[in-house]
Amino acid sequence: MKIQKIDKTISPFAGISFVNDYFEKAGLGQLIDRELGDRVSSYGYQYSDIIKNLINVFLSGGDCVEDIGTHLGGHLKTIPGNYVPSPDTVLRGIKELSTENTVYTSDSGISYNFNINEKLNRLNLKSLILTGQLYPEKYYDYDYDNQITENNKYDAKRTYKKNKGYFPGVATIEDKIVYIENRDGNANVKFKQAETLKRSYELLLEQGIRINRSRMDAGSYTIETVDMADLYSWRFYIRANKCVNLYEQIKEVTNWKTVEINYKVYEVASIPFRQFFQERNYRLVIMREKSNNNQVDVFTGDPFTYRSILTNDWEGTEQEVIEYYNQRGGSEKIFDIMNNDFGWGHMPFSFLNENGAFMIITAMAKNFYNYFVALVSTVFEGINPTTRLKRFVFRFISVAGKWAYRARQWVLQLYTNQPYDKLIV
């Protein structure tokens, strides 16, 4: 086998040039610098340079900021007009965008750190509107969840799963992250959640985003959270916790109906909810299935497993309410994507507030990826709007190419027969 070296300026990641092109054409660079202000007055890197190059890292298959220095920086610098900061500059810029933690103290005297970064969350929402992924005055379905991000950072706390990490609250609309609050890993999921939801809902309303339906798991089953969901959304669906009073109601049910959901047979029923806010006429949708081992439930005294959903929706059938609630599994998948594709599994800082800023910026990267991959899917076979990042890197970003200056303009020369030219607008 013989080897001939052609040109050291050829990049194996030439597809990233299209990412940068659409980033600028969408106006994201201008939006970032307008919202965050000038980072430097004359020479240096602006926040738009820092965020754009962090997006480049992940959309080129990198998994940490240091990849700019070790693997990708040389290739990114070949793009005309692309100012590539060092990893230290990127990290320093993200630190500058962090906010001080807010400390809340529980009734038992335990203090918990919450990181509220309104400026970055607002920027994220404005970027979604700018790219046409959200539209003001339109109604959307909203999901909220808390998920442990395991790590051993300096201020990480031991979680209920006995590992160390943070316990951020994340709000999503469809496959887009719209709000993040990082918080201590040992904070109870219900603690101050209503305040987090209020900040999230208010920020959405500020940008003209309306909420049709809100969907949450049992971690949101409190009087305060239910009140907040009812106030800011037309309909809400919250998994109800097991308790003695609740099962006293369930034992009174006699009119069970049989339905099939996801190829399994359940019995379902609805009853008025009497635990709190009785004057609002909330509905409890109940489903049950017989236990495989016929073990008797300690609350109901029968061999069934029960699950219930609290809602203010009396129009949908039990099956419709359950099937809609079960779709929230799509929002939970976002945590897997963020951990494995966008850096949440490799937090770069030692402190919760700095990692909170990193999480919001990488959520912006994920949202921009949603926008860009949807565009690419219209001209590339084998890529669709739900394609995971690794497949996208292999099929789009990894293409040999080089920039050449011809006839007083820059030309991207690609060594492929794929339809990249159809993305030029």
Phi, psi and chi 1 to 4 in degrees:
 res  aa     phi    psi   chi1   chi2   chi3   chi4
   1 MET       -  133.5 -179.6  175.9   67.9      -
   2 LYS  -111.7  150.3  -66.4 -177.6  179.0 -179.5
   3 ILE  -122.1  135.5  -66.0  176.9      -      -
   4 GLN  -126.4  118.0 -179.1 -176.3    9.9      -
   5 LYS   -82.5  121.1  -65.5 -176.2  178.0  179.7
   6 ILE   -87.4  -61.9  -57.4  -62.4      -      -
   7 ASP  -159.4  124.0 -167.8  -26.6      -      -
   8 LYS   -71.6  -12.1   65.2  179.3 -179.1 -179.1
   9 THR   -85.0   -4.6   61.8      -      -      -
  10 ILE   -70.4  131.0  -66.9  176.6      -      -
  11 SER  -104.9  137.9  170.4      -      -      -
  12 PRO   -82.3   -1.6   30.5  -33.8      -      -
  13 PHE  -120.9   41.1  -55.9  105.9      -      -
  14 ALA   -64.5  -21.1      -      -      -      -
  15 GLY   -63.2  -21.3      -      -      -      -
  16 ILE   -66.9  -20.0 -158.4   66.5      -      -
  17 SER   -61.3  -35.0  -66.3      -      -      -
  18 PHE   -69.6  -36.0  -68.4   87.5      -      -
  19 VAL   -59.3  -49.0  172.6      -      -      -
  20 ASN   -62.5  -39.6  -82.1    9.5      -      -
  21 ASP   -61.9  -46.4 -174.1   50.1      -      -
  22 TYR   -71.7  -31.3  -86.5   82.2      -      -
  23 PHE   -59.0  -46.6 -179.0   91.0      -      -
  24 GLU   -74.7  -41.9  -65.2  -60.1  -18.8      -
  25 LYS   -64.1  -30.2  -75.5  179.0  177.3  176.2
  26 ALA   -72.3  -14.3      -      -      -      -
  27 GLY    86.8   14.5      -      -      -      -
  28 LEU   -68.2  -37.8  -73.2  170.3      -      -
  29 GLY   -59.9  -45.4      -      -      -      -
  30 GLN   -65.3  -40.9  -67.2  178.5  -15.0      -
  31 LEU   -61.0  -45.8  172.8   68.4      -      -
  32 ILE   -60.5  -48.7  -70.0  167.7      -      -
  33 ASP   -70.1  -29.9  -69.1  -26.3      -      -
  34 ARG   -70.1  -41.2 -175.1  171.0   63.1 -112.3
  35 GLU   -77.9  -37.8  -69.4  -65.2  -47.9      -
  36 LEU   -95.6  -14.8  -57.9 -178.5      -      -
  37 GLY    84.3  171.8      -      -      -      -
  38 ASP   -71.4  131.4  -69.8  -24.5      -      -
  39 ARG   -83.2  -36.3 -178.6  172.3  179.3  -92.7
  40 VAL  -131.5  149.6  -70.0      -      -      -
  41 SER   -86.1  -25.5   57.7      -      -      -
  42 SER  -133.2  -95.8   55.7      -      -      -
  43 TYR   -91.1  135.1 -179.8   78.0      -      -
  44 GLY   145.0 -171.9      -      -      -      -
  45 TYR  -100.9  128.3  -61.8  100.5      -      -
  46 GLN   -84.0  169.5  -59.6  -68.4   -4.0      -
  47 TYR   -64.0  -29.5  -71.6  118.2      -      -
  48 SER   -65.2  -37.4   57.4      -      -      -
  49 ASP   -63.8  -41.9  -61.6  -42.8      -      -
  50 ILE   -66.2  -48.2  -72.8  170.2      -      -
  51 ILE   -69.5  -41.1  -67.7  175.4      -      -
  52 LYS   -61.2  -43.4  179.3  174.0   67.7  174.7
  53 ASN   -73.2  -28.4  -80.1  -80.6      -      -
  54 LEU   -67.0  -40.0 -174.3   61.3      -      -
  55 ILE   -61.0  -41.9  -68.6  173.7      -      -
  56 ASN   -57.8  -39.1  -74.7  -16.8      -      -
  57 VAL   -57.9  -53.3  167.4      -      -      -
  58 PHE   -71.1  -36.5  -67.5  111.4      -      -
  59 LEU   -78.9   -3.9  -91.4   62.0      -      -
  60 SER  -101.5    4.6  -62.5      -      -      -
  61 GLY    96.6    3.7      -      -      -      -
  62 GLY   -75.1  164.9      -      -      -      -
  63 ASP  -130.4    5.1   59.1    8.8      -      -
  64 CYS  -157.1  160.3   61.2      -      -      -
  65 VAL   -59.9  -34.8  176.8      -      -      -
  66 GLU   -60.6  -18.0  -73.8   72.6   17.8      -
  67 ASP   -63.7  -20.5  -75.0  -23.2      -      -
  68 ILE   -61.9  -40.6  -68.8  178.7      -      -
  69 GLY   -82.3  -33.3      -      -      -      -
  70 THR   -94.4  -31.1   56.1      -      -      -
  71 HIS  -128.3  -40.3  -55.9  -57.8      -      -
  72 LEU  -108.7  -22.5  -58.8  169.5      -      -
  73 GLY   -55.8  -43.5      -      -      -      -
  74 GLY   -61.0  -39.1      -      -      -      -
  75 HIS   -72.1  -39.2  -58.7  -64.6      -      -
  76 LEU   -66.4  -31.0  -64.4  175.0      -      -
  77 LYS   -71.5  -16.1  -70.7  175.8 -178.2  176.9
  78 THR   -77.4  -11.4   64.9      -      -      -
  79 ILE   -77.9  121.7  -58.3  173.0      -      -
  80 PRO   -56.5  130.6  -24.4   34.3      -      -
  81 GLY    78.7    3.3      -      -      -      -
  82 ASN   -93.5  112.5 -170.1   34.1      -      -
  83 TYR   -92.7  115.0  -58.3  104.1      -      -
  84 VAL  -105.2  110.1 -176.3      -      -      -
  85 PRO   -77.0  162.7   27.9  -32.6      -      -
  86 SER   -74.2  162.6   68.4      -      -      -
  87 PRO   -55.5  -39.5  -26.0   34.3      -      -
  88 ASP   -63.1  -39.1  -72.6  -17.5      -      -
  89 THR   -66.7  -41.2  -58.8      -      -      -
  90 VAL   -59.5  -47.6  172.7      -      -      -
  91 LEU   -65.8  -39.0  -67.3  172.8      -      -
  92 ARG   -64.7  -40.4 -166.8  160.1   51.6 -114.9
  93 GLY   -63.6  -40.8      -      -      -      -
  94 ILE   -65.8  -40.6  -63.0  172.7      -      -
  95 LYS   -57.5  -41.3  -81.9 -173.3  179.7 -177.9
  96 GLU   -62.4  -25.6  -66.6  164.0    3.7      -
  97 LEU   -91.1   -1.7  -64.9  171.7      -      -
  98 SER   -78.2  160.9   64.8      -      -      -
  99 THR  -121.5  159.0   57.9      -      -      -
 100 GLU   -67.6  148.6  -67.2  -62.4  -40.2      -
 101 ASN   -70.5  151.3  -68.7  -30.0      -      -
 102 THR  -101.5  129.2  -60.2      -      -      -
 103 VAL  -102.5  124.0 -179.3      -      -      -
 104 TYR  -111.5  142.3  -67.2  107.8      -      -
 105 THR  -114.1  128.9  -57.0      -      -      -
 106 SER   -77.1  170.7   67.8      -      -      -
 107 ASP   -61.4  -26.5  -67.2  -21.4      -      -
 108 SER   -86.8    3.3   57.9      -      -      -
 109 GLY    89.8    8.8      -      -      -      -
 110 ILE   -91.6  133.3  -58.5  174.6      -      -
 111 SER   -97.7  140.3  -64.2      -      -      -
 112 TYR  -130.1  141.8  -58.8  103.3      -      -
 113 ASN   -92.5  129.2  -70.7  -61.6      -      -
 114 PHE  -118.3  138.4  -78.7   57.8      -      -
 115 ASN  -109.8  113.2 -173.6 -114.7      -      -
 116 ILE  -108.5  109.2  -56.8  164.7      -      -
 117 ASN  -117.1   84.1 -163.7  -38.7      -      -
 118 GLU   -66.0  -37.9 -172.1  175.8  -80.2      -
 119 LYS   -63.2  -47.2  180.0  179.7  -75.7 -170.8
 120 LEU   -70.7  -37.1  -76.6 -179.0      -      -
 121 ASN   -64.7  -37.4  -85.1  -54.9      -      -
 122 ARG   -66.1  -42.7  179.9  179.9  -69.9  110.2
 123 LEU   -59.3  -42.0  172.1   63.3      -      -
 124 ASN   -59.8  -45.2  178.4   41.0      -      -
 125 LEU   -63.5  -42.6  -79.8  179.0      -      -
 126 LYS   -65.4  -33.4  -72.7 -170.3  173.7 -175.7
 127 SER   -68.1  -35.2   70.3      -      -      -
 128 LEU   -67.0  -38.2  -73.9  165.8      -      -
 129 ILE   -69.9  -41.8  -66.9  170.2      -      -
 130 LEU   -61.4  -37.4 -176.4   64.7      -      -
 131 THR   -88.7    7.3   53.5      -      -      -
 132 GLY    72.3   21.5      -      -      -      -
 133 GLN   -88.6  -21.5  -63.1 -178.8   82.9      -
 134 LEU  -132.8  148.5  -66.9  178.3      -      -
 135 TYR  -125.3  127.9  -67.5   93.7      -      -
 136 PRO   -58.0  146.5  -24.7   34.6      -      -
 137 GLU    70.7    8.1  -53.4  -49.3  -41.0      -
 138 LYS  -100.5  149.6 -176.5  175.7  177.8 -179.3
 139 TYR   -96.0  138.4  -78.7   78.9      -      -
 140 TYR  -133.2  159.5  -66.0   91.6      -      -
 141 ASP   -88.7  140.2  -72.1   -3.5      -      -
 142 TYR  -123.1  133.2  170.4  101.6      -      -
 143 ASP  -121.0  142.8  -73.0  -74.3      -      -
 144 TYR  -131.6  141.1  176.3   84.9      -      -
 145 ASP  -156.2  151.0 -159.9    3.6      -      -
 146 ASN  -108.7  137.9  -73.3   84.4      -      -
 147 GLN  -141.9  135.4 -168.6   77.7 -108.8      -
 148 ILE   -70.6  131.0  -68.9  169.6      -      -
 149 THR  -109.1  102.8   56.4      -      -      -
 150 GLU   -70.1  133.0 -176.5  177.6   -2.8      -
 151 ASN  -165.0  170.5   61.7   71.1      -      -
 152 ASN  -120.4   39.6  -71.3  -63.6      -      -
 153 LYS   -67.2  166.6  -60.3  -58.1  177.6  180.0
 154 TYR   -54.8  -42.6  178.8   80.7      -      -
 155 ASP  -104.6   15.3   59.9   -5.3      -      -
 156 ALA   -66.7  141.1      -      -      -      -
 157 LYS  -112.9  157.2  -56.0  -70.4  177.1   61.1
 158 ARG   -74.0  127.9 -169.7  164.9  -63.3  -79.6
 159 THR   -91.3  176.9   73.4      -      -      -
 160 TYR   -66.9  -16.7   73.5   93.3      -      -
 161 LYS   -87.8    7.0  -69.6 -173.1  176.4 -179.8
 162 LYS    73.0    9.8  -49.8  -56.7 -179.9 -175.5
 163 ASN  -107.0  174.0   53.5    6.4      -      -
 164 LYS  -103.3  147.7  -66.9 -176.8   69.9  176.4
 165 GLY   165.3 -161.1      -      -      -      -
 166 TYR  -111.2  169.6  -57.0  138.0      -      -
 167 PHE  -135.3   62.4 -158.5   16.0      -      -
 168 PRO   -66.3  149.8   26.7  -36.1      -      -
 169 GLY   -98.2  130.6      -      -      -      -
 170 VAL  -130.3  127.3  178.6      -      -      -
 171 ALA  -105.7  138.9      -      -      -      -
 172 THR  -132.5  151.8   57.4      -      -      -
 173 ILE  -124.3  115.8  -70.2  176.3      -      -
 174 GLU    56.0 -123.9  -62.4  167.1   -8.3      -
 175 ASP  -101.7   20.9   58.4   -9.3      -      -
 176 LYS  -112.6  133.2  -65.2  167.2  -79.1  -70.2
 177 ILE   -81.1  126.5  -64.8  174.9      -      -
 178 VAL  -117.0  -10.0  -63.3      -      -      -
 179 TYR  -164.2  141.1 -170.8   81.0      -      -
 180 ILE  -139.9  133.0  -62.1  174.7      -      -
 181 GLU  -126.7  117.5  -87.9 -171.4   18.5      -
 182 ASN   -80.6  149.8 -157.6   10.0      -      -
 183 ARG  -157.7  166.3   62.0 -176.0 -163.0  156.6
 184 ASP   -56.8  143.6  -81.1  -22.1      -      -
 185 GLY   -66.5  -22.7      -      -      -      -
 186 ASN   -94.7    4.1   63.4  -24.3      -      -
 187 ALA   -72.3  135.1      -      -      -      -
 188 ASN   -63.1  138.7 -175.0  -72.7      -      -
 189 VAL   -59.0  -30.0   66.3      -      -      -
 190 LYS   -84.4  -16.4  -67.1  179.5  170.2   62.6
 191 PHE   -67.5  119.5 -178.6   66.2      -      -
 192 LYS    58.0   20.7  -63.5  -67.5 -178.3 -178.7
 193 GLN   -67.7  -34.1 -173.2 -173.3  129.0      -
 194 ALA   -61.1  -38.1      -      -      -      -
 195 GLU   -66.6  -39.7  -75.0   87.8  -22.0      -
 196 THR   -61.5  -45.3  -63.8      -      -      -
 197 LEU   -61.9  -41.0  -73.1  172.0      -      -
 198 LYS   -61.4  -44.3 -178.2  176.4 -178.7  179.2
 199 ARG   -62.1  -39.5  -72.9 -172.9  -74.4  -90.0
 200 SER   -65.8  -50.0  171.7      -      -      -
 201 TYR   -60.6  -42.8  -77.7  129.1      -      -
 202 GLU   -65.6  -38.0  -73.9  -72.9  -15.0      -
 203 LEU   -66.9  -38.2 -158.3   56.0      -      -
 204 LEU   -64.1  -44.4  -72.5  162.3      -      -
 205 LEU   -63.1  -37.7  -82.0  175.3      -      -
 206 GLU   -57.7  -33.8  175.1 -167.6  -73.0      -
 207 GLN   -93.2    7.7  -60.5  -56.2  -45.8      -
 208 GLY    83.8   10.6      -      -      -      -
 209 ILE   -87.7  123.0  -54.2  -58.5      -      -
 210 ARG  -102.0  151.3  -46.0  -61.7  179.7 -175.0
 211 ILE  -109.6  123.7  -57.9  -56.3      -      -
 212 ASN   -83.5  -63.7 -179.8   28.5      -      -
 213 ARG  -129.1  140.6  -63.2  178.7  -69.2 -172.3
 214 SER  -112.4  141.1  -69.1      -      -      -
 215 ARG  -135.9  127.8 -169.9  167.3   44.5 -173.3
 216 MET  -146.4  157.9  -54.0  168.9 -163.8      -
 217 ASP   -88.6 -170.3   67.3    8.7      -      -
 218 ALA   -66.6  -17.1      -      -      -      -
 219 GLY   -65.3  -12.6      -      -      -      -
 220 SER  -104.7   11.3  -59.6      -      -      -
 221 TYR   -86.4   79.3 -177.7   67.9      -      -
 222 THR  -139.2  161.4   66.8      -      -      -
 223 ILE   -59.8  -44.2  -66.6  175.9      -      -
 224 GLU   -66.3  -41.1  -63.1   79.5   10.6      -
 225 THR   -70.9  -42.5  -60.0      -      -      -
 226 VAL   -59.9  -42.3  170.5      -      -      -
 227 ASP   -60.5  -40.9 -166.5   27.4      -      -
 228 MET   -68.2  -43.9 -154.9   61.9   63.3      -
 229 ALA   -63.3  -38.2      -      -      -      -
 230 ASP   -68.9  -35.5 -168.1   15.8      -      -
 231 LEU   -69.5  -39.0  178.4   63.5      -      -
 232 TYR  -102.8   -5.1  -75.3   95.4      -      -
 233 SER  -133.9  154.5   47.6      -      -      -
 234 TRP   -70.1  -41.9  179.5   60.8      -      -
 235 ARG  -132.6  149.1  -67.4  -79.0 -175.3 -101.7
 236 PHE  -135.1  154.9   68.4   83.3      -      -
 237 TYR  -141.8  112.0  -53.5   79.4      -      -
 238 ILE  -129.9  129.4  -60.5  174.2      -      -
 239 ARG   -64.2  128.8  177.3   75.4   73.6 -171.7
 240 ALA   -88.3  140.5      -      -      -      -
 241 ASN   -76.6  155.6  -71.9  132.2      -      -
 242 LYS   -73.3  136.7  -66.6 -179.5  179.3 -179.6
 243 CYS  -159.2  162.1   66.6      -      -      -
 244 VAL   -62.3  -46.6  173.7      -      -      -
 245 ASN   -62.7  -37.6  -69.4  -22.5      -      -
 246 LEU   -64.6  -43.8 -173.9   59.3      -      -
 247 TYR   -74.3  -21.2  -79.5   99.6      -      -
 248 GLU   -63.1  -37.9  -72.9  -63.0  -35.4      -
 249 GLN   -67.3  -44.2  -81.1 -171.2  -98.6      -
 250 ILE   -63.0  -36.0  -68.6  175.2      -      -
 251 LYS   -64.9  -17.9  -75.2 -165.1  -67.8 -174.6
 252 GLU   -83.2   -9.3  -61.2  172.9    6.1      -
 253 VAL   -72.8  133.8  177.0      -      -      -
 254 THR  -125.6  -19.6   56.6      -      -      -
 255 ASN   -97.7   61.6   57.0  -26.8      -      -
 256 TRP   -73.9  140.3  -66.6   98.1      -      -
 257 LYS  -115.8  145.9  -66.8  178.9  -75.5 -173.0
 258 THR   -96.3  130.1  -59.5      -      -      -
 259 VAL  -137.5  160.6  -60.6      -      -      -
 260 GLU  -113.1  124.1 -177.5  178.8  -48.8      -
 261 ILE  -129.5  120.2  -59.5  173.8      -      -
 262 ASN    53.1   45.3  -69.7  -26.5      -      -
 263 TYR    67.9   15.3  -52.8  105.6      -      -
 264 LYS  -121.1  146.9  -69.4 -173.4   67.1  175.0
 265 VAL   -95.8  130.0  175.3      -      -      -
 266 TYR  -129.4  162.5  -62.0   92.7      -      -
 267 GLU  -106.3  136.5  -69.3 -177.5  -39.7      -
 268 VAL  -132.0  156.7  -61.6      -      -      -
 269 ALA  -161.4  165.0      -      -      -      -
 270 SER  -129.8  144.3  -68.2      -      -      -
 271 ILE  -142.3  153.5   57.4  174.2      -      -
 272 PRO   -63.5  139.8  -19.5   32.2      -      -
 273 PHE   -87.6  127.9 -177.2   72.5      -      -
 274 ARG  -117.9   11.1  -61.7 -158.9  -60.5 -101.5
 275 GLN   -76.4  -44.3  -60.4  -55.8  113.3      -
 276 PHE  -157.0  163.2   43.1   79.7      -      -
 277 PHE    51.6   47.5  -63.2  128.7      -      -
 278 GLN   -60.4  -31.4  -66.7 -173.7   35.7      -
 279 GLU   -68.0  -15.3   71.8  -78.1    1.3      -
 280 ARG   -89.5   -4.8  -61.8 -173.8 -171.4  177.7
 281 ASN    57.6   53.3 -167.4   30.6      -      -
 282 TYR   -75.0  160.8  -70.9  155.9      -      -
 283 ARG  -118.0  137.4  173.7 -170.3 -174.3 -172.9
 284 LEU  -109.0  114.6 -164.2   69.3      -      -
 285 VAL   -95.4  122.9  176.2      -      -      -
 286 ILE  -115.6  139.2  -48.0  156.1      -      -
 287 MET  -129.4  146.2   60.6 -176.6  -62.8      -
 288 ARG  -143.4  151.9   71.2  177.9 -174.4  177.2
 289 GLU  -139.2  150.2   60.6  177.2  -33.4      -
 290 LYS   -72.3  136.1 -159.9  159.4 -171.1  177.6
 291 SER   -66.3  144.0  -56.6      -      -      -
 292 ASN   -64.5  -32.1  -67.3  -30.2      -      -
 293 ASN  -102.1    9.2   55.0    8.6      -      -
 294 ASN    57.8   23.7  -75.5  -35.1      -      -
 295 GLN   -70.2  136.6 -175.2  173.9  -12.7      -
 296 VAL   -80.3  131.4  174.6      -      -      -
 297 ASP   -69.7  134.1 -172.6  -79.7      -      -
 298 VAL   -67.4  -27.2   66.6      -      -      -
 299 PHE   -84.5  -43.7  -70.9  102.3      -      -
 300 THR   -99.3  -18.1   59.2      -      -      -
 301 GLY    73.7   21.2      -      -      -      -
 302 ASP  -133.8  165.2   58.5   34.9      -      -
 303 PRO   -86.1   48.1   32.2  -34.7      -      -
 304 PHE  -121.9  150.4  -73.1   92.6      -      -
 305 THR  -101.0  126.8  -60.2      -      -      -
 306 TYR  -110.3  144.1  -71.0   84.2      -      -
 307 ARG  -137.8  147.2  -61.0  179.6 -175.4   88.0
 308 SER  -142.6  152.3   51.8      -      -      -
 309 ILE  -126.6  125.7  -60.3  166.5      -      -
 310 LEU   -89.4  131.7  175.5   61.6      -      -
 311 THR  -152.4  162.2 -179.2      -      -      -
 312 ASN  -105.1   15.0   58.1   -7.7      -      -
 313 ASP   -95.2  108.0  177.5    3.9      -      -
 314 TRP  -103.3    1.6  -78.9   95.8      -      -
 315 GLU   -89.3  -40.6  -63.6  176.9    2.9      -
 316 GLY   -73.2  150.1      -      -      -      -
 317 THR   -70.1  166.6   65.9      -      -      -
 318 GLU   -56.9  -43.5  -72.1   86.4   -0.5      -
 319 GLN   -62.6  -41.8 -176.9  167.6   -3.9      -
 320 GLU   -64.1  -41.8  -71.6  170.4  -19.9      -
 321 VAL   -64.5  -44.6  168.7      -      -      -
 322 ILE   -66.1  -45.0  -67.1  166.3      -      -
 323 GLU   -65.6  -37.2  -71.4  179.7  -24.6      -
 324 TYR   -65.7  -44.6  172.4   70.2      -      -
 325 TYR   -61.2  -40.3  179.4   84.7      -      -
 326 ASN   -64.7  -19.8  -72.4  -13.8      -      -
 327 GLN   -70.0   -9.5  -68.9  170.4   15.4      -
 328 ARG   -68.2   -8.0   71.2  178.6  -57.7  -85.3
 329 GLY   -59.6  -25.9      -      -      -      -
 330 GLY   -65.4  -35.9      -      -      -      -
 331 SER   -70.2  -33.3   67.5      -      -      -
 332 GLU   -67.9  -27.1  -65.9  173.0  -14.5      -
 333 LYS   -64.1  -24.5 -176.8 -178.7  176.6 -178.3
 334 ILE   -61.0  -34.6  -72.0  177.2      -      -
 335 PHE   -64.0  -38.9  -72.1   97.6      -      -
 336 ASP   -62.5  -42.8  171.3   61.8      -      -
 337 ILE   -63.2  -45.0  -67.4  172.5      -      -
 338 MET   -67.2  -38.8  -63.5  -52.0  -60.3      -
 339 ASN   -66.5  -40.9  -74.0  -29.7      -      -
 340 ASN   -97.9  -26.7  -67.7  -65.4      -      -
 341 ASP  -109.3  -25.5  -64.6   -7.6      -      -
 342 PHE  -129.4   32.3  -70.3   94.0      -      -
 343 GLY    88.1   -4.5      -      -      -      -
 344 TRP   -68.2  -18.8  -73.7   15.6      -      -
 345 GLY   -81.7   -6.1      -      -      -      -
 346 HIS  -136.5   66.2  -56.6  -83.3      -      -
 347 MET   -59.1  133.1  -63.4  -75.0 -174.5      -
 348 PRO   -86.2  -14.9   30.0  -33.6      -      -
 349 PHE  -112.8  172.5  -59.1  107.6      -      -
 350 SER   -96.3  -11.5  -63.2      -      -      -
 351 PHE  -125.3  149.9  -60.3  101.8      -      -
 352 LEU   -60.1  -42.3  179.1  139.5      -      -
 353 ASN   -69.4  -38.1   64.6  -38.7      -      -
 354 GLU   -69.5  -39.4  -64.9  166.1   -2.3      -
 355 ASN   -69.1  -28.1  -75.4  -41.3      -      -
 356 GLY   -62.5  -42.7      -      -      -      -
 357 ALA   -63.5  -42.2      -      -      -      -
 358 PHE   -59.5  -40.8  173.3   78.6      -      -
 359 MET   -64.9  -39.9  -67.4  171.3   76.3      -
 360 ILE   -69.2  -41.5  -60.8  172.1      -      -
 361 ILE   -65.5  -40.1  -67.4  171.0      -      -
 362 THR   -71.9  -26.3   49.0      -      -      -
 363 ALA   -64.9  -37.7      -      -      -      -
 364 MET   -61.5  -39.8  -72.7  179.6   59.2      -
 365 ALA   -62.2  -43.0      -      -      -      -
 366 LYS   -65.0  -41.2 -168.2  -95.4 -177.8 -167.2
 367 ASN   -64.8  -40.0  -70.5  -22.3      -      -
 368 PHE   -65.9  -36.9  177.2   74.6      -      -
 369 TYR   -60.7  -42.8  171.2   71.0      -      -
 370 ASN   -55.3  -45.3  -71.5   -8.0      -      -
 371 TYR   -63.1  -47.6  161.4   73.9      -      -
 372 PHE   -73.3  -41.7 -173.7   68.9      -      -
 373 VAL   -66.7  -29.6   74.7      -      -      -
 374 ALA   -64.5  -38.0      -      -      -      -
 375 LEU   -67.4  -45.5  -66.1  171.8      -      -
 376 VAL   -62.6  -36.5  172.8      -      -      -
 377 SER   -63.0  -19.4   69.2      -      -      -
 378 THR   -76.8  -16.2   62.2      -      -      -
 379 VAL  -125.3  -14.2  -62.8      -      -      -
 380 PHE  -108.6  125.5  -91.5   67.5      -      -
 381 GLU   -72.8  146.4  -67.2 -176.0    4.5      -
 382 GLY    85.2   -0.4      -      -      -      -
 383 ILE  -125.2  129.8  -65.1  178.3      -      -
 384 ASN  -129.2  171.8   58.9   59.9      -      -
 385 PRO   -61.7  -17.4  -27.3   36.6      -      -
 386 THR  -105.0   10.9   59.7      -      -      -
 387 THR   -60.6  131.5  -66.1      -      -      -
 388 ARG   -71.5  158.9  -75.0  -68.6  -69.5  -95.8
 389 LEU   -61.1  -40.8 -175.7   56.8      -      -
 390 LYS   -59.8  -44.9 -177.6  177.3  179.6 -179.6
 391 ARG   -64.1  -40.0 -177.5 -175.6  179.7   93.0
 392 PHE   -62.3  -42.1  174.7   76.9      -      -
 393 VAL   -61.2  -45.6  170.5      -      -      -
 394 PHE   -64.6  -39.1  -77.2  145.6      -      -
 395 ARG   -93.1  -17.2  -70.8 -179.1  173.5  -96.9
 396 PHE  -128.2  -51.7 -177.1   85.0      -      -
 397 ILE   -69.7  -41.4  -62.0  -63.8      -      -
 398 SER   -79.2   84.8  -63.4      -      -      -
 399 VAL  -141.2  135.1   57.6      -      -      -
 400 ALA   -72.5  135.2      -      -      -      -
 401 GLY  -168.4  166.9      -      -      -      -
 402 LYS  -150.2  150.4   61.2  179.0  -70.5 -172.4
 403 TRP   -91.2  132.9  -78.0   94.8      -      -
 404 ALA  -131.1  143.0      -      -      -      -
 405 TYR   -94.1  111.3 -163.5   67.7      -      -
 406 ARG  -132.2  133.1  -60.9  -77.4 -171.6  -88.6
 407 ALA    50.3   46.0      -      -      -      -
 408 ARG    62.0   30.2  -68.1 -174.6  -66.5 -178.6
 409 GLN  -152.0  155.4   64.4  177.8  -16.1      -
 410 TRP   -82.8  135.6  -73.6  101.3      -      -
 411 VAL  -126.5  129.9  177.8      -      -      -
 412 LEU   -91.0  115.6  178.8   59.1      -      -
 413 GLN   -96.0  119.5  -60.7  174.3  -24.0      -
 414 LEU  -112.3  140.2  -63.0  176.8      -      -
 415 TYR  -101.0   74.1  -60.9   85.3      -      -
 416 THR  -165.5  161.8  179.2      -      -      -
 417 ASN  -109.5   11.4   61.3   -4.5      -      -
 418 GLN   -72.9  155.5  -67.8  -63.9  -44.8      -
 419 PRO   -81.0   48.7   30.9  -36.1      -      -
 420 TYR   -60.0  -31.8  -72.3   88.0      -      -
 421 ASP   -62.0  -24.0   54.4  -57.1      -      -
 422 LYS   -74.3   -9.1  -67.1 -178.7  179.7  179.9
 423 LEU   -90.8   -5.1  -69.9  169.9      -      -
 424 ILE   -78.9  123.1  -57.5  -61.0      -      -
 425 VAL  -125.4      -  -67.4      -      -      -
